[in-house]
C-alpha cells in the first residue's frame, strides 16, 4: 500500500515496538525511532526495527559538527536509513551529518508551543540551509499548516510533518498545505486497532 504515514514508535519496550511495527507493516512508509526506545533498549533496537521496514532515527542531533557526525555514523551503522538533525545548530552541523546519513532531514520548525521562544524567526533561514547543504527534506509542523506552505516553498524539499492527532494537527490540512509525509505516533499507537486507525487516516487523502 502506498502510504504517506511515518509511524513514531515512541514507546519504551522493544517487544511492544516490534509488535506494533509488524502489525502495521505495509501500511506505513517508515518507522520513526527516537529517544524513548533507544535510551530504554539501546541502539541495537534500530537494527531490529529496520528488519521490518525503513527506519528514520529522530534524536534531533544538536551538537558540535564532529560529534554530530559521529552520532549519525553510529546510527547509520545500526540500520538507520534516515536521520533527523536540528537546524538551529547551524550549517556546519548539517554539512557534517550529510556526509554519513543515507537520508537527512533538518528540523526547520517544531510542533510544540515552545518553538516560538527561539526557533520561530529562524525557520526560513534553516530551510534555505537545508536546501543548500543537500538535505533530503525538512521537518515542519502539522500544528501550523501555514508554515508548511512557507517552508516548502522556500526549500523545495520534502516535508515531514509531526503534530497530527494528539497535538491537534489535521492530517488532511497538513497534506493540503504541502506535507509529503505525516509523522504520527500516539493517536495510532494508543488506538485499540493501530492498523484500522492508519486505514482511516489514509482514506482522507
DOLUMBA-662963 format. One record per atom (N, C-alpha, C): residue number from 0; atom name; x, y, z. Coordinates in steps of 0.2 Angstrom, whole numbers. Layout:
ATOM:NUM:CA:X:Y:Z
...
! end
This chain:
ATOM:0:N:4:-6:0
ATOM:0:CA:0:0:0
ATOM:0:C:4:6:0
ATOM:1:N:3:11:-4
ATOM:1:CA:6:17:-4
ATOM:1:C:4:21:2
ATOM:2:N:9:23:6
ATOM:2:CA:7:27:12
ATOM:2:C:11:33:13
ATOM:3:N:8:38:16
ATOM:3:CA:12:44:17
ATOM:3:C:13:45:25
ATOM:4:N:12:40:29
ATOM:4:CA:12:40:36
ATOM:4:C:19:37:38
ATOM:5:N:22:41:43
ATOM:5:CA:28:38:46
ATOM:5:C:26:37:53
ATOM:6:N:26:31:56
ATOM:6:CA:24:29:62
ATOM:6:C:30:30:67
ATOM:7:N:28:35:72
ATOM:7:CA:33:36:78
ATOM:7:C:32:31:83
ATOM:8:N:37:27:83
ATOM:8:CA:37:21:89
ATOM:8:C:40:24:95
ATOM:9:N:36:29:98
ATOM:9:CA:38:32:104
ATOM:9:C:35:28:110
ATOM:10:N:38:22:111
ATOM:10:CA:37:18:116
ATOM:10:C:44:16:119
ATOM:11:N:44:13:125
ATOM:11:CA:50:11:129
ATOM:11:C:52:4:129
ATOM:12:N:48:0:126
ATOM:12:CA:49:-8:126
ATOM:12:C:50:-10:119
ATOM:13:N:55:-14:118
ATOM:13:CA:57:-17:111
ATOM:13:C:51:-21:109
ATOM:14:N:49:-26:113
ATOM:14:CA:44:-31:111
ATOM:14:C:37:-27:109
ATOM:15:N:35:-22:112
ATOM:15:CA:29:-18:110
ATOM:15:C:31:-14:104
ATOM:16:N:36:-11:103
ATOM:16:CA:38:-8:97
ATOM:16:C:38:-13:91
ATOM:17:N:41:-18:92
ATOM:17:CA:41:-23:86
ATOM:17:C:34:-26:85
ATOM:18:N:30:-27:90
ATOM:18:CA:24:-30:89
ATOM:18:C:19:-25:85
ATOM:19:N:20:-18:86
ATOM:19:CA:16:-13:83
ATOM:19:C:19:-13:76
ATOM:20:N:25:-13:75
ATOM:20:CA:28:-12:68
ATOM:20:C:26:-17:64
ATOM:21:N:26:-23:66
ATOM:21:CA:24:-29:62
ATOM:21:C:17:-29:60
ATOM:22:N:13:-26:65
ATOM:22:CA:5:-26:64
ATOM:22:C:4:-21:58
ATOM:23:N:7:-16:58
ATOM:23:CA:6:-11:53
ATOM:23:C:10:-11:47
ATOM:24:N:14:-16:46
ATOM:24:CA:19:-17:41
ATOM:24:C:15:-17:34
ATOM:25:N:18:-13:29
ATOM:25:CA:14:-12:23
ATOM:25:C:9:-6:23
ATOM:26:N:8:-3:29
ATOM:26:CA:3:2:29
ATOM:26:C:6:9:31
ATOM:27:N:13:9:32
ATOM:27:CA:16:15:34
ATOM:27:C:23:15:29
ATOM:28:N:25:21:28
ATOM:28:CA:31:22:24
ATOM:28:C:37:20:27
ATOM:29:N:37:22:34
ATOM:29:CA:44:21:38
ATOM:29:C:42:21:45
ATOM:30:N:47:19:49
ATOM:30:CA:46:20:57
ATOM:30:C:51:25:59
ATOM:31:N:48:29:64
ATOM:31:CA:52:34:67
ATOM:31:C:54:31:74
ATOM:32:N:61:31:75
ATOM:32:CA:63:28:82
ATOM:32:C:67:34:85
ATOM:33:N:65:35:91
ATOM:33:CA:68:41:95
ATOM:33:C:71:39:102
ATOM:34:N:72:44:106
ATOM:34:CA:75:43:112
ATOM:34:C:71:38:117
ATOM:35:N:65:38:117
ATOM:35:CA:61:34:122
ATOM:35:C:64:26:121
ATOM:36:N:64:24:115
ATOM:36:CA:65:17:113
ATOM:36:C:73:16:114
ATOM:37:N:77:21:111
ATOM:37:CA:84:20:111
ATOM:37:C:87:20:118
ATOM:38:N:85:25:122
ATOM:38:CA:88:25:129
ATOM:38:C:86:19:133
ATOM:39:N:80:17:132
ATOM:39:CA:77:11:136
ATOM:39:C:81:4:134
ATOM:40:N:82:4:127
ATOM:40:CA:84:-3:124
ATOM:40:C:90:-3:121
ATOM:41:N:93:3:120
ATOM:41:CA:100:3:116
ATOM:41:C:99:4:109
ATOM:42:N:105:6:105
ATOM:42:CA:104:7:98
ATOM:42:C:103:1:94
ATOM:43:N:104:-5:97
ATOM:43:CA:103:-11:94
ATOM:43:C:95:-12:92
ATOM:44:N:91:-9:95
ATOM:44:CA:84:-9:93
ATOM:44:C:83:-6:86
ATOM:45:N:87:-2:84
ATOM:45:CA:86:1:77
ATOM:45:C:87:-5:72
ATOM:46:N:92:-9:73
ATOM:46:CA:93:-15:69
ATOM:46:C:87:-19:68
ATOM:47:N:84:-20:74
ATOM:47:CA:78:-25:74
ATOM:47:C:72:-22:70
ATOM:48:N:71:-15:71
ATOM:48:CA:65:-12:68
ATOM:48:C:67:-12:61
ATOM:49:N:73:-11:59
ATOM:49:CA:75:-10:52
ATOM:49:C:74:-16:48
ATOM:50:N:73:-22:51
ATOM:50:CA:72:-28:48
ATOM:50:C:64:-29:46
ATOM:51:N:60:-24:49
ATOM:51:CA:53:-24:47
ATOM:51:C:52:-19:42
ATOM:52:N:55:-13:42
ATOM:52:CA:54:-8:37
ATOM:52:C:60:-2:38
ATOM:53:N:59:3:34
ATOM:53:CA:64:8:34
ATOM:53:C:63:12:41
ATOM:54:N:69:14:44
ATOM:54:CA:69:17:50
ATOM:54:C:72:24:49
ATOM:55:N:69:29:52
ATOM:55:CA:71:36:52
ATOM:55:C:72:37:60
ATOM:56:N:79:39:62
ATOM:56:CA:80:40:69
ATOM:56:C:79:47:70
ATOM:57:N:76:49:75
ATOM:57:CA:74:55:77
ATOM:57:C:76:57:84
ATOM:58:N:83:58:85
ATOM:58:CA:85:61:92
ATOM:58:C:87:68:91
ATOM:59:N:85:71:85
ATOM:59:CA:86:78:84
ATOM:59:C:93:80:86
ATOM:60:N:98:77:82
ATOM:60:CA:105:78:84
ATOM:60:C:106:86:84
ATOM:61:N:110:88:89
ATOM:61:CA:111:95:90
ATOM:61:C:117:96:94
ATOM:62:N:123:94:91
ATOM:62:CA:129:95:95
ATOM:62:C:134:98:90
ATOM:63:N:141:99:92
ATOM:63:CA:146:102:88
ATOM:63:C:146:97:82
ATOM:64:N:149:100:76
ATOM:64:CA:149:96:70
ATOM:64:C:152:89:70
ATOM:65:N:158:88:73
ATOM:65:CA:162:82:73
ATOM:65:C:158:77:78
ATOM:66:N:155:79:83
ATOM:66:CA:151:75:87
ATOM:66:C:145:73:84
ATOM:67:N:142:77:81
ATOM:67:CA:135:76:77
ATOM:67:C:137:71:72
ATOM:68:N:142:72:68
ATOM:68:CA:144:67:63
ATOM:68:C:145:60:66
ATOM:69:N:148:59:71
ATOM:69:CA:150:53:75
ATOM:69:C:143:50:77
ATOM:70:N:139:54:80
ATOM:70:CA:132:51:82
ATOM:70:C:129:48:76
ATOM:71:N:128:52:70
ATOM:71:CA:125:50:64
ATOM:71:C:128:43:61
ATOM:72:N:135:43:61
ATOM:72:CA:138:37:59
ATOM:72:C:136:31:63
ATOM:73:N:136:32:69
ATOM:73:CA:134:26:74
ATOM:73:C:127:24:72
ATOM:74:N:122:28:71
ATOM:74:CA:115:27:70
ATOM:74:C:115:23:63
ATOM:75:N:118:26:58
ATOM:75:CA:118:23:52
ATOM:75:C:121:16:52
ATOM:76:N:126:14:56
ATOM:76:CA:129:8:57
ATOM:76:C:124:3:60
ATOM:77:N:119:5:63
ATOM:77:CA:114:1:66
ATOM:77:C:107:0:62
ATOM:78:N:108:3:55
ATOM:78:CA:102:2:51
ATOM:78:C:98:8:50
ATOM:79:N:99:14:52
ATOM:79:CA:95:20:51
ATOM:79:C:96:22:44
ATOM:80:N:91:22:40
ATOM:80:CA:91:25:33
ATOM:80:C:90:32:33
ATOM:81:N:87:35:38
ATOM:81:CA:86:42:38
ATOM:81:C:88:45:45
ATOM:82:N:90:51:45
ATOM:82:CA:92:54:52
ATOM:82:C:89:61:52
ATOM:83:N:87:63:58
ATOM:83:CA:84:70:59
ATOM:83:C:89:74:63
ATOM:84:N:91:80:61
ATOM:84:CA:96:84:64
ATOM:84:C:92:91:65
ATOM:85:N:94:94:71
ATOM:85:CA:91:101:72
ATOM:85:C:95:106:67
ATOM:86:N:91:110:65
ATOM:86:CA:94:115:60
ATOM:86:C:96:121:64
ATOM:87:N:94:123:70
ATOM:87:CA:96:129:73
ATOM:87:C:104:128:75
ATOM:88:N:107:122:75
ATOM:88:CA:114:122:77
ATOM:88:C:118:124:72
ATOM:89:N:116:125:66
ATOM:89:CA:120:128:61
ATOM:89:C:122:124:55
ATOM:90:N:124:128:50
ATOM:90:CA:126:125:43
ATOM:90:C:131:119:44
ATOM:91:N:136:121:48
ATOM:91:CA:142:116:49
ATOM:91:C:140:109:51
ATOM:92:N:135:109:56
ATOM:92:CA:132:103:58
ATOM:92:C:129:99:53
ATOM:93:N:124:103:49
ATOM:93:CA:120:99:44
ATOM:93:C:125:97:39
ATOM:94:N:130:100:37
ATOM:94:CA:135:98:32
ATOM:94:C:139:92:34
ATOM:95:N:141:91:40
ATOM:95:CA:144:85:43
ATOM:95:C:140:79:43
ATOM:96:N:134:80:45
ATOM:96:CA:129:74:46
ATOM:96:C:127:72:39
ATOM:97:N:127:76:34
ATOM:97:CA:125:75:27
ATOM:97:C:130:70:24
ATOM:98:N:137:70:27
ATOM:98:CA:142:66:24
ATOM:98:C:141:58:26
ATOM:99:N:137:57:31
ATOM:99:CA:136:50:33
ATOM:99:C:129:47:33
ATOM:100:N:124:52:33
ATOM:100:CA:117:50:33
ATOM:100:C:115:48:26
ATOM:101:N:112:42:25
ATOM:101:CA:109:40:19
ATOM:101:C:104:45:17
ATOM:102:N:99:47:21
ATOM:102:CA:94:52:20
ATOM:102:C:94:57:26
ATOM:103:N:94:63:25
ATOM:103:CA:95:68:30
ATOM:103:C:89:73:30
ATOM:104:N:86:74:36
ATOM:104:CA:80:78:37
ATOM:104:C:82:83:42
ATOM:105:N:81:90:41
ATOM:105:CA:83:95:45
ATOM:105:C:76:98:48
ATOM:106:N:77:99:55
ATOM:106:CA:71:102:58
ATOM:106:C:71:109:57
ATOM:107:N:66:112:53
ATOM:107:CA:66:119:52
ATOM:107:C:61:122:57
ATOM:108:N:56:119:60
ATOM:108:CA:51:121:65
ATOM:108:C:48:116:68
ATOM:109:N:47:116:75
ATOM:109:CA:44:111:78
ATOM:109:C:36:112:80
ATOM:110:N:33:107:82
ATOM:110:CA:26:107:83
ATOM:110:C:23:109:90
ATOM:111:N:28:110:95
ATOM:111:CA:25:112:101
ATOM:111:C:25:120:102
ATOM:112:N:22:122:107
ATOM:112:CA:21:130:108
ATOM:112:C:28:133:110
ATOM:113:N:32:129:113
ATOM:113:CA:39:132:115
ATOM:113:C:43:134:109
ATOM:114:N:42:131:103
ATOM:114:CA:45:133:97
ATOM:114:C:46:140:96
ATOM:115:N:40:144:98
ATOM:115:CA:40:151:97
ATOM:115:C:45:155:101
ATOM:116:N:48:152:106
ATOM:116:CA:53:155:111
ATOM:116:C:60:157:107
ATOM:117:N:62:152:103
ATOM:117:CA:68:153:100
ATOM:117:C:69:151:92
ATOM:118:N:65:146:90
ATOM:118:CA:66:144:83
ATOM:118:C:62:148:78
ATOM:119:N:56:150:80
ATOM:119:CA:52:155:75
ATOM:119:C:56:161:74
ATOM:120:N:56:163:68
ATOM:120:CA:60:169:65
ATOM:120:C:67:166:62
ATOM:121:N:69:160:63
ATOM:121:CA:75:157:60
ATOM:121:C:73:152:55
ATOM:122:N:67:150:55
ATOM:122:CA:65:144:51
ATOM:122:C:66:144:44
ATOM:123:N:65:150:41
ATOM:123:CA:66:151:34
ATOM:123:C:73:151:32
ATOM:124:N:78:153:37
ATOM:124:CA:85:153:36
ATOM:124:C:87:145:36
ATOM:125:N:84:142:41
ATOM:125:CA:86:135:42
ATOM:125:C:84:131:36
ATOM:126:N:78:132:33
ATOM:126:CA:75:129:27
ATOM:126:C:80:130:21
ATOM:127:N:83:136:20
ATOM:127:CA:87:138:15
ATOM:127:C:94:134:16
ATOM:128:N:96:133:22
ATOM:128:CA:102:130:24
ATOM:128:C:101:122:22
ATOM:129:N:96:120:24
ATOM:129:CA:94:113:22
ATOM:129:C:95:111:15
ATOM:130:N:92:116:11
ATOM:130:CA:92:115:3
ATOM:130:C:99:116:1
ATOM:131:N:103:121:3
ATOM:131:CA:110:122:1
ATOM:131:C:114:116:2
ATOM:132:N:113:113:8
ATOM:132:CA:118:108:10
ATOM:132:C:115:101:8
ATOM:133:N:110:100:4
ATOM:133:CA:109:94:1
ATOM:133:C:104:89:5
ATOM:134:N:101:92:10
ATOM:134:CA:96:88:14
ATOM:134:C:91:85:9
ATOM:135:N:88:80:12
ATOM:135:CA:83:76:8
ATOM:135:C:76:79:10
ATOM:136:N:75:82:15
ATOM:136:CA:69:85:17
ATOM:136:C:70:90:24
ATOM:137:N:64:93:26
ATOM:137:CA:64:97:32
ATOM:137:C:58:94:36
ATOM:138:N:58:96:42
ATOM:138:CA:53:94:47
ATOM:138:C:49:101:48
ATOM:139:N:43:101:47
ATOM:139:CA:39:107:48
ATOM:139:C:32:105:51
ATOM:140:N:29:109:56
ATOM:140:CA:23:107:60
ATOM:140:C:16:106:57
ATOM:141:N:13:101:58
ATOM:141:CA:6:100:56
ATOM:141:C:2:104:60
ATOM:142:N:4:106:66
ATOM:142:CA:0:111:70
ATOM:142:C:0:118:68
ATOM:143:N:4:119:63
ATOM:143:CA:4:126:60
ATOM:143:C:5:125:52
ATOM:144:N:-1:123:49
ATOM:144:CA:0:121:42
ATOM:144:C:2:127:37
ATOM:145:N:1:133:39
ATOM:145:CA:3:139:35
ATOM:145:C:10:139:35
ATOM:146:N:14:136:40
ATOM:146:CA:21:136:40
ATOM:146:C:24:131:35
ATOM:147:N:20:126:34
ATOM:147:CA:22:120:30
ATOM:147:C:22:123:23
ATOM:148:N:17:127:21
ATOM:148:CA:17:131:14
ATOM:148:C:23:135:13
ATOM:149:N:25:139:18
ATOM:149:CA:30:144:18
ATOM:149:C:37:140:17
ATOM:150:N:38:135:22
ATOM:150:CA:45:132:22
ATOM:150:C:46:127:16
ATOM:151:N:40:124:13
ATOM:151:CA:41:120:7
ATOM:151:C:43:124:1
ATOM:152:N:39:130:1
ATOM:152:CA:41:135:-5
ATOM:152:C:48:137:-5
ATOM:153:N:51:139:1
ATOM:153:CA:57:141:2
ATOM:153:C:63:136:0
ATOM:154:N:61:130:3
ATOM:154:CA:66:125:2
ATOM:154:C:66:120:-4
ATOM:155:N:60:119:-6
ATOM:155:CA:58:115:-12
ATOM:155:C:60:108:-10
ATOM:156:N:60:106:-4
ATOM:156:CA:62:99:-1
ATOM:156:C:55:96:1
ATOM:157:N:56:89:2
ATOM:157:CA:51:85:5
ATOM:157:C:50:88:12
ATOM:158:N:43:88:14
ATOM:158:CA:42:90:21
ATOM:158:C:39:84:25
ATOM:159:N:42:83:31
ATOM:159:CA:40:78:36
ATOM:159:C:36:82:41
ATOM:160:N:30:80:43
ATOM:160:CA:26:85:47
ATOM:160:C:23:81:53
ATOM:161:N:26:82:59
ATOM:161:CA:23:80:65
ATOM:161:C:18:84:68
ATOM:162:N:14:81:73
ATOM:162:CA:9:85:76
ATOM:162:C:2:83:75
ATOM:163:N:1:78:70
ATOM:163:CA:-6:76:69
ATOM:163:C:-9:72:75
ATOM:164:N:-15:73:76
ATOM:164:CA:-18:69:81
ATOM:164:C:-18:72:88
ATOM:165:N:-13:69:92
ATOM:165:CA:-13:71:99
ATOM:165:C:-11:78:101
ATOM:166:N:-7:81:96
ATOM:166:CA:-5:88:97
ATOM:166:C:-10:93:93
ATOM:167:N:-15:90:90
ATOM:167:CA:-21:94:87
ATOM:167:C:-20:95:80
ATOM:168:N:-15:93:77
ATOM:168:CA:-14:94:69
ATOM:168:C:-19:90:65
ATOM:169:N:-21:93:59
ATOM:169:CA:-25:89:55
ATOM:169:C:-21:86:49
ATOM:170:N:-23:79:49
ATOM:170:CA:-19:75:43
ATOM:170:C:-21:78:37
ATOM:171:N:-27:80:35
ATOM:171:CA:-29:82:28
ATOM:171:C:-26:89:27
ATOM:172:N:-27:93:32
ATOM:172:CA:-25:100:31
ATOM:172:C:-17:101:30
ATOM:173:N:-13:96:34
ATOM:173:CA:-6:96:33
ATOM:173:C:-4:94:26
ATOM:174:N:-8:89:23
ATOM:174:CA:-7:87:17
ATOM:174:C:-8:92:11
ATOM:175:N:-14:95:12
ATOM:175:CA:-16:101:8
ATOM:175:C:-11:107:8
ATOM:176:N:-8:107:13
ATOM:176:CA:-3:113:14
ATOM:176:C:4:111:11
ATOM:177:N:5:105:9
ATOM:177:CA:11:103:6
ATOM:177:C:15:98:9
ATOM:178:N:13:95:15
ATOM:178:CA:17:90:18
ATOM:178:C:17:84:14
ATOM:179:N:23:81:13
ATOM:179:CA:24:74:10
ATOM:179:C:23:68:14
ATOM:180:N:25:69:20
ATOM:180:CA:24:63:25
ATOM:180:C:22:66:31
ATOM:181:N:17:62:35
ATOM:181:CA:15:64:41
ATOM:181:C:18:59:47
ATOM:182:N:21:62:52
ATOM:182:CA:24:58:57
ATOM:182:C:19:58:63
ATOM:183:N:16:52:64
ATOM:183:CA:11:51:68
ATOM:183:C:12:46:73
ATOM:184:N:11:47:80
ATOM:184:CA:13:42:85
ATOM:184:C:7:40:89
ATOM:185:N:6:44:94
ATOM:185:CA:1:42:100
ATOM:185:C:-6:40:97
ATOM:186:N:-9:44:92
ATOM:186:CA:-15:43:90
ATOM:186:C:-16:36:87
ATOM:187:N:-10:33:84
ATOM:187:CA:-10:27:81
ATOM:187:C:-8:21:87
ATOM:188:N:-3:23:90
ATOM:188:CA:0:18:95
ATOM:188:C:-5:16:100
ATOM:189:N:-9:22:103
ATOM:189:CA:-14:21:108
ATOM:189:C:-20:18:106
ATOM:190:N:-21:18:99
ATOM:190:CA:-28:15:97
ATOM:190:C:-28:8:98
ATOM:191:N:-35:6:99
ATOM:191:CA:-36:-2:100
ATOM:191:C:-34:-6:94
ATOM:192:N:-34:-2:88
ATOM:192:CA:-33:-6:82
ATOM:192:C:-29:-1:78
ATOM:193:N:-22:-1:79
ATOM:193:CA:-17:3:75
ATOM:193:C:-18:3:68
ATOM:194:N:-19:-3:65
ATOM:194:CA:-19:-4:58
ATOM:194:C:-26:0:55
ATOM:195:N:-31:-1:59
ATOM:195:CA:-38:2:56
ATOM:195:C:-37:9:57
ATOM:196:N:-34:12:62
ATOM:196:CA:-33:19:63
ATOM:196:C:-29:22:57
ATOM:197:N:-24:18:55
ATOM:197:CA:-20:21:49
ATOM:197:C:-24:21:43
ATOM:198:N:-28:15:42
ATOM:198:CA:-33:15:36
ATOM:198:C:-38:21:36
ATOM:199:N:-40:23:42
ATOM:199:CA:-45:28:42
ATOM:199:C:-41:35:40
ATOM:200:N:-35:36:42
ATOM:200:CA:-31:42:40
ATOM:200:C:-30:42:33
ATOM:201:N:-28:36:30
ATOM:201:CA:-26:36:23
ATOM:201:C:-32:37:19
ATOM:202:N:-38:36:21
ATOM:202:CA:-44:37:17
ATOM:202:C:-46:44:16
ATOM:203:N:-43:48:20
ATOM:203:CA:-44:56:20
ATOM:203:C:-40:59:14
ATOM:204:N:-36:55:11
ATOM:204:CA:-32:58:6
ATOM:204:C:-36:60:0
! end
